């Protein structure tokens, strides 16, 4: 069964093609602003310019024609409206023109599913961290249930915003490391930064404000970066460990764009070793946004009978992962 997936939730227009779980194509076009953060309207214009060529390149890479595709998955949310609309429009047109079944995919769920699939973890606690999401979740009775999450800004957004505001980014990633990590290499811990875990949730906006205030007052930048990183990573690790203790699950998956961070991985390795559980991060290639994760999740969904009519495929910018039924969790041989 050949499934195409289209990803367009944020900065990357991705087209992936899988054949019964085997990756045939992985095409990505990422919008990189010359300065500052991304503006949705500008990104949407960029997506419009690369969408057609990306689909053609993916088909050529897979060595197939469009009529050989059995289903097409589309990320309908969560994400930024202008970008989501471009991907949804492309998928709806392909579905309607060629009579290919359309499958709605939740972007957050897709990050988890590609992580479970490639790491072969069966029933993990999941720490999902990216530019727009910070969620601790695990599967319970048909859905991914949110055990904890950010109350304000996401972990990736925290790092990127601080880097931009103090002039050390963009780019934010250098040789696989975040610029905050590079800056933090010679840093020391500063007392006085807020460490905010409220119940099972984390709050990071106060940490950002504190870091920016220290920077404006001339504090050593390497010390600020080191403390910002350590406090933020430790807070999400604390809630993750609490979820492991609460659920008594024996596996831990790290997924999402920030999953490539070496320091965060080290913290979770230590946590997992002390807990005696199996820890595996999603491979670096699939940590960031990509079309393969959409295609793979659509493959799971399609085998479970999940489709949507093109005229009903509306975007949902705030589509939460705990709103999605996951009937394939055990069907795909994954889960306890």
C-alpha positions in Angstrom: 0.0 0.0 0.0 1.5 3.3 -1.1 0.7 6.4 0.8 1.7 10.0 0.2 1.9 12.5 3.1 1.9 16.3 3.0 3.3 18.4 5.9 2.8 22.2 5.9 2.2 23.2 9.5 5.1 25.7 10.2 8.3 26.3 8.3 8.7 23.1 6.2 6.7 22.0 3.2 7.3 18.2 3.2 6.1 15.4 0.9 6.8 11.9 2.0 5.8 8.6 0.3 5.8 5.2 2.1 5.0 1.7 0.8 3.8 -0.5 3.7 6.0 1.5 6.0 9.1 1.6 3.8 10.2 5.1 2.9 10.2 5.7 -0.9 10.6 9.5 -0.8 11.3 12.3 1.6 11.3 15.8 0.1 11.5 18.9 2.2 11.6 22.6 1.4 12.2 24.7 4.5 11.6 28.4 4.7 14.5 30.2 6.4 13.9 33.9 7.2 16.8 36.3 6.6 16.2 37.8 10.0 13.8 37.5 12.9 11.1 34.9 13.2 8.9 33.4 10.5 5.9 35.4 9.2 3.0 33.0 8.3 2.0 35.0 5.2 5.6 34.9 3.8 5.9 31.2 4.5 2.6 30.5 2.8 3.8 32.3 -0.3 7.0 30.2 -0.3 5.0 27.0 0.2 2.8 28.0 -2.8 5.9 28.3 -4.9 7.4 24.9 -4.0 4.4 22.7 -3.5 4.0 21.5 -7.1 7.7 20.8 -7.6 7.9 19.1 -4.2 5.1 16.6 -5.2 6.7 15.9 -8.5 10.1 15.4 -7.0 8.7 13.0 -4.4 6.9 10.9 -7.1 10.1 10.9 -9.2 12.2 9.8 -6.2 9.7 7.0 -5.4 9.7 6.0 -9.1 5.9 6.0 -9.3 3.1 7.9 -10.9 0.4 9.7 -9.0 -2.2 7.1 -9.9 -0.2 4.4 -8.1 -0.8 6.2 -4.8 -3.5 4.5 -2.7 -4.1 7.2 -0.2 -2.9 10.7 0.6 -2.4 12.0 4.2 -2.6 15.7 5.0 -1.6 17.4 8.2 -4.7 19.5 9.1 -3.3 20.8 12.4 -2.1 22.0 14.8 -0.1 24.7 13.1 -0.2 28.1 11.5 -3.3 28.8 9.4 -1.8 30.3 6.2 0.7 27.4 5.9 -1.9 24.7 6.7 -4.2 26.0 4.0 -1.6 25.6 1.3 -0.9 22.0 2.2 -4.6 21.2 2.6 -5.4 22.8 -0.8 -2.8 20.8 -2.5 -4.0 17.5 -0.9 -7.6 18.2 -1.6 -6.9 18.9 -5.3 -4.9 15.7 -5.7 -7.5 13.7 -3.9 -10.4 15.1 -5.9 -8.7 15.0 -9.3 -7.4 11.5 -9.1 -10.0 9.9 -6.8 -7.4 9.1 -4.2 -8.8 8.7 -0.6 -7.8 11.5 1.7 -6.7 10.9 5.3 -6.7 13.6 8.0 -3.6 13.6 10.2 -2.8 15.4 13.4 0.7 16.8 13.2 1.5 16.1 16.9 0.3 12.5 16.7 2.4 12.0 13.6 5.6 13.1 15.5 4.8 10.4 18.0 3.9 7.7 15.5 7.0 8.0 13.5 9.0 7.9 16.7 7.3 4.7 17.9 7.6 3.1 14.5 11.3 3.7 13.9 12.4 3.1 17.5 10.2 0.0 17.8 9.0 1.1 21.3 5.8 -0.5 22.1 4.0 1.5 24.8 6.1 4.5 25.8 5.8 7.7 27.9 6.4 10.4 25.3 8.1 13.7 25.7 7.2 15.7 22.6 9.2 19.0 22.3 9.3 21.3 19.3 9.1 25.0 18.4 5.4 25.0 19.0 4.8 22.1 21.4 5.9 20.9 24.8 3.8 17.9 25.9 4.3 14.8 28.1 1.8 12.2 27.0 1.1 8.5 26.9 -1.5 6.2 25.4 -4.4 5.3 27.7 -7.8 3.8 26.6 -7.9 4.8 23.0 -6.1 8.1 23.0 -2.8 9.9 23.8 -3.6 11.5 27.2 -1.8 14.7 28.1 -0.1 14.2 31.4 1.6 17.6 31.4 2.3 20.5 28.9 3.6 24.0 28.7 1.2 26.7 30.0 2.6 29.4 27.8 5.5 29.0 25.3 7.1 25.8 24.0 10.6 24.7 24.7 11.8 25.2 21.1 10.2 28.6 21.0 12.0 29.6 24.3 15.4 28.7 22.9 14.8 30.3 19.5 13.3 33.5 20.8 16.1 34.1 23.3 18.7 33.4 20.7 17.1 35.9 18.3 16.6 38.6 21.0 20.2 38.5 22.1 21.6 38.4 18.6 23.1 34.9 18.4 20.6 33.5 15.9 19.2 32.8 13.3 20.4 30.3 12.3 19.5 28.5 15.5 21.1 25.2 14.7 24.9 24.9 14.1 26.4 21.5 13.4 23.5 19.8 15.1 23.7 21.9 18.2 21.4 24.8 19.1 23.2 28.2 19.3 22.1 28.4 23.0 24.0 25.1 23.6 27.1 26.5 21.8 27.0 29.7 23.8 26.5 27.7 27.0 29.7 25.6 26.6 31.7 27.8 28.9 28.9 29.0 31.1 28.1 28.6 34.8 24.9 28.4 36.7 23.2 31.7 37.8 21.0 31.6 40.9 17.7 33.4 40.7 16.2 32.1 37.5 12.5 30.9 38.0 11.9 27.2 37.9 8.2 26.8 37.4 6.5 23.4 37.5 2.8 23.9 38.3 1.2 20.5 39.1 2.1 18.5 36.0 2.7 21.5 33.7 5.6 23.7 33.0 5.8 27.5 32.5 8.6 28.9 30.5 7.7 32.5 29.7 9.0 33.8 33.1 12.3 32.0 32.4 12.6 33.8 29.1 11.8 37.2 30.7 14.5 36.6 33.4 17.1 35.6 30.8 16.4 38.7 28.7 16.6 40.9 31.8 19.9 39.4 32.8 21.2 40.0 29.2 20.1 43.6 29.2 21.9 44.2 32.6 25.2 42.9 31.2 25.3 39.5 32.7 27.7 37.1 31.0 25.9 35.6 28.0 27.4 32.2 28.3 26.2 31.9 31.9 22.7 33.0 30.9 22.5 30.4 28.1 23.8 27.7 30.4 21.2 28.5 33.1 18.3 28.9 30.7 19.0 25.6 29.1 19.5 23.7 32.4 16.4 25.1 34.1 14.1 24.5 31.1 15.4 21.0 30.3 15.3 20.0 34.0 11.7 21.2 34.3 10.4 19.0 31.4 12.5 16.1 32.6 10.9 16.4 36.1 7.4 16.2 34.7 8.4 13.3 32.4 9.8 11.3 35.3 6.6 12.0 37.3 4.6 10.6 34.4 6.8 7.5 34.3 6.3 7.0 38.0 2.6 7.5 37.8 2.0 5.2 34.8 4.7 2.6 35.7 5.5 2.4 32.0 8.9 0.9 31.0 9.7 2.9 27.9 10.4 6.6 27.1 10.3 8.2 23.7 11.7 11.7 22.9 10.3 13.2 19.7 9.8 16.5 17.9 12.3 19.1 16.6 14.1 19.5 20.0 14.6 15.8 20.2 17.9 16.2 18.4 19.4 18.2 21.3 22.3 16.3 22.8 22.1 17.8 26.3 18.4 17.0 26.6 19.1 13.5 25.4 21.8 13.1 28.0 19.4 14.2 30.8 16.8 11.7 29.7 19.4 8.9 29.4 20.4 9.5 33.0 16.8 9.6 34.1 16.0 6.4 32.3 19.0 4.6 33.6 18.1 5.5 37.2 14.5 4.4 36.5 15.6 1.2 34.8 13.5 1.8 31.6 14.2 1.7 27.9 14.9 5.2 26.4 15.1 5.9 22.7 15.0 9.2 20.9 13.5 9.6 17.4 16.4 9.5 14.9 17.7 13.0 14.0 16.4 12.8 10.5 12.9 12.5 11.6 13.0 14.8 14.6 12.0 17.9 12.6 8.8 18.4 10.5 8.7 16.1 7.5 6.2 14.5 5.1 7.2 10.9 5.9 5.7 11.1 9.4 2.4 12.3 7.8 2.5 9.5 5.2 3.3 6.9 7.9 0.5 8.0 10.2 -1.9 8.1 7.3 -0.9 4.6 6.4 -1.9 3.5 10.0 -5.1 5.4 9.8 -6.1 4.2 6.4 -5.8 0.6 7.4 -8.1 1.5 10.3 -10.7 2.9 7.9 -10.1 6.6 8.6 -10.7 8.9 5.6 -12.3 12.3 5.0 -14.0 13.8 2.0 -12.0 16.6 0.4 -14.8 19.1 0.9 -14.7 18.3 4.7 -11.0 18.6 5.1 -10.8 21.8 7.1 -7.7 22.9 8.9 -7.7 23.0 12.7 -5.0 25.3 14.0 -5.5 24.2 17.6 -6.2 20.5 17.0 -5.0 18.8 20.2 -3.5 15.4 20.1 -5.8 14.1 22.9 -8.8 14.8 20.7 -7.7 12.1 18.3 -8.8 8.5 18.5 -5.9 6.0 18.0 -7.5 2.7 16.9 -4.3 1.5 15.2 -2.2 1.5 18.4 -2.6 -2.3 18.9 -3.6 -3.1 15.3 -0.1 -2.1 14.2 1.5 -4.5 16.7 2.5 -1.7 18.9 1.4 -1.2 22.5 1.2 -3.6 25.4 
